[in-house]
Structure formats: structure tokens, C-alpha cells
Amino acid sequence: MSEQATLGGGCFWCLEAVFQRFDGVVSVQPGYAGGETPDPTYEEVCSGRTGHAEVVQITYDPEQIGYEQLLEIFWQAHDPTTLNRQGADVGTQYRSVILYHNEEQRRAAEASKATLEADRKFSAPIVTEILPLEHFYPAEGYHRDYYNRNPHAGYCRVVIQPKLQKLRLD
């Protein structure tokens, strides 16, 4: 039986491309969560006025990859110390956030963050929010599988490919 995890760490195209490359990940759906506006559009989220973050909802097989492993990948795939930005992407929609589906995920996320802080894995404080998932809104179709469909697009070459190379995924 599959489970889900919802994570935000900058542009959802980046996280989608990262998580798609792991065994046990069944699917990765880009979308919006953590805001107030029901069923927001990309343009509304980009305005910064809806309160949503760009996130990915990962469906995974816990027999092949665990939630804790997904968190480890998440911490490596973005900079959790920058508030409301990842690289040149700036705004609350690009914030670092873990949206838990149940108490077990909440505890795992808090423990994972606490361990990284205690081990001083980052040179600055971690600003990642850990919040309950209230609503997930799938992104428009043209955002799905973006990197795989557009590997030669500028953003993919300049931002996503180096991230995949850093993580040794491409």
C-alpha cells in the first residue's frame, strides 16, 4: 500500500525532478499547499498573495523507500536556511516546508530537523516550517513532468541539471 509525503523547497519543478529518480517513488505531483485561497492558479500563487507554497506530493511505496529517506533527500535537494527563497526564486511561494499527513510524519519531520540542527549540518539556522497538510491543489498540467519534457529549457539547464548532478542523479 502506498503512502504520501508533501514537501516544498523552492520551485516544484526541481523537487519533482529529484524525487522522480528514486526507486520506491510511485509518482510526484507538483502543486500548491499551505495557503488560504481555494484552488489557486499558478499566477495567483506566484503573486505571493495566496499564502501557498509550491510543493510536490510524493506517492511512495514504504516497502522500498521510507518517509525518513524522503526527508534526507529533501534536506539535500534545497537550502533549508534561506527564508522564502531558493536561489533566484524569491517569495513565500518558494519557502521550505514539510506538510505532514499524520502524527507519525510530524514526529519524523521534527526529529529529522532537530538532528540536523544539533549536528550543525548547515551554517545557518534551518527555517523550514513543519505544518499539517490541510489542502493540496494539483498544479496545472503543463507543470507536470516539466524537467523530463523540457531538459533543454534554460531553467532546466541552469538550475535543475546542476542540482541533479550535485545529488548524482543525472
Secondary structure, 3 states (H helix, E strand, C coil): CCEEEEEEECCHHHHHHHHCCCCCEEEEEEEEECCCCCCCCHHHHHCCCCCCEEEEEEEECCCCCCHHHHHHHHHHHCCCCCCCEECCEECHHHCEEEEECCHHHHHHHHHHHHHHHHCCCCCCCCCCEEEECCCEEECCHHHCCHHHHCCCCHHHHHHHHHHHHHCCCC
